[in-house]
Amino acid sequence: MARIPIQQFAKQVRAEALKVTWPSRKETLVTTGMVFVMVILCSLFFVLVDVFFTWAAHFVIGVGG
């Protein structure tokens, strides 16, 4: 691998950093809200699955709460 001078590396890093586009405040809030909603929905799903399998195990073999 060829080594490049530190000045050229810094110049390339700066050029790439200027290409970065940041989301707007609204986009960030909407995305964050969607993440929270999905976390809540997934949590509810897994709680319901856990309750179902606990009930099924108790019903079938009399083990569990």
C-alpha positions as a printed Julia matrix, in Angstrom:
65×3 Matrix{Float64}:
   0.0     0.0    0.0
   1.42    3.35  -1.03
   1.84    5.97   1.66
   0.61    9.49   1.0
   1.84   12.66   2.69
  -0.14   13.77   5.73
  -1.04   17.09   4.06
  -2.6    15.3    1.09
  -4.45   12.93   3.45
  -5.83   15.89   5.45
  -6.92   17.58   2.21
  -8.77   14.43   1.11
 -10.43   14.04   4.51
 -11.63   17.65   4.4
 -12.98   17.18   0.86
 -14.92   14.08   1.93
 -16.22   15.78   5.08
 -17.63   18.61   2.98
 -19.68   16.05   1.0
 -21.58   14.94   4.11
 -25.21   16.04   4.24
 -26.88   16.21   7.62
 -30.59   15.56   8.11
 -32.79   18.49   9.0
 -34.19   18.88  12.5
 -37.6    17.7   11.27
 -36.15   14.59   9.62
 -34.23   13.76  12.8
 -37.34   14.13  14.99
 -39.5    12.06  12.62
 -36.91    9.29  12.41
 -36.43    9.28  16.19
 -40.2     9.07  16.68
 -40.41    6.15  14.26
 -37.67    4.33  16.16
 -39.51    4.79  19.47
 -42.78    3.54  17.94
 -41.07    0.45  16.49
 -39.36   -0.31  19.82
 -42.73   -0.13  21.61
 -44.45   -2.3   18.98
 -41.68   -4.91  19.02
 -41.69   -4.94  22.82
 -45.44   -5.53  22.89
 -45.14   -8.29  20.3
 -42.45  -10.14  22.27
 -44.35   -9.74  25.55
 -47.45  -11.24  23.92
 -45.43  -14.12  22.43
 -43.84  -14.76  25.84
 -47.23  -14.72  27.58
 -48.66  -17.09  24.96
 -45.82  -19.61  25.27
 -45.92  -19.41  29.06
 -49.65  -20.11  28.97
 -49.17  -22.93  26.42
 -46.44  -24.6   28.5
 -48.57  -24.34  31.63
 -51.61  -25.72  29.79
 -49.78  -28.62  28.1
 -47.38  -29.83  30.78
 -48.39  -27.93  33.87
 -45.04  -26.08  34.12
 -44.61  -22.34  34.34
 -46.42  -19.45  35.81
